[in-house]
Amino acid sequence: MFKLVTDNMADLPREYLKEHNVDFISLSYILDGEVYGKEKELDYRDFYGMMRDGKMPTTSQVNPEEARAFFEECIKENKEILYLAFSSGLSGTCNSGKIAADEIMQEQPDVKIVVIDSLAASLGEGLLVHKAVRMRDQGKSLEETAAWLEGHKLNLVHAFTVDDLFHLHRGGRVSKTAAILGTLISIKPKLHVDNEGHLILIGKVRGRRKSLESLVDYMEAKMGEWRQENKDDYVFISHGDALEDAEYVREQIKKRFGMEHFLINNVGPVIGAHSGPGTIALFFMGEER
């Protein structure tokens, strides 16, 4: 059985990772002069509370040296590694993993490290990890699991909305004027992650409740035949310290589609640094992104 690893951008609960024997490498962030990462974490409520108070975090990707050190620890346990990485469209971390993996395999021919660019973010990446966990536990090989992920990662659909356009403005997603005007008239953006793994603005809705319902509308439009064939599939929802809104989206999905399997978790600080408090993100499998 191969070893499955990912990074903290998958936003999976630590309990899930431990239970399913999935290790992870961490991108780090700096907030109020403190550096946080795998060994030093900040509770998400404190993190978003500081953002609401005006503290602005900065983030950094994993470099090849860090990725190499991580893989070298992993291969002490298992010489077959599958690393499901954060979207290359949003970070250089995946490329760092590929560089480190190639170096190690050249030096140690008995080691196999496969790096999959998830082209996904947050619990979208997490949902692909979940799929890989189930395949590994069913006895699928590293090659079989990697082939399924490569063949189906563009069936993973992301749908986001944020509560405050300011953070998207900081990241260059909307203009300053749009952020100010949108905030004044309660315009909420709708975004997704495209086939290249980039975060893309796809629409705007007036009002928070309508923005949440628009995510479910988007799900209905995107699921297609996958809905009929996979009614028992999992739906993942992440939130930026907005659990009640995440639960509202879950209930709307249950009422409309009859789906019962959900995982809800917070948007981690590294992604949250760019999306801000109040983010709601919905992830599911569909016919296309």
Order of alpha helices (4+ residues) and beta strands (2+ residues): beta-alpha-beta-beta-beta-alpha-beta-alpha-beta-alpha-beta-alpha-alpha-beta-alpha-alpha-beta-beta-alpha-alpha-beta-alpha-beta-alpha-beta
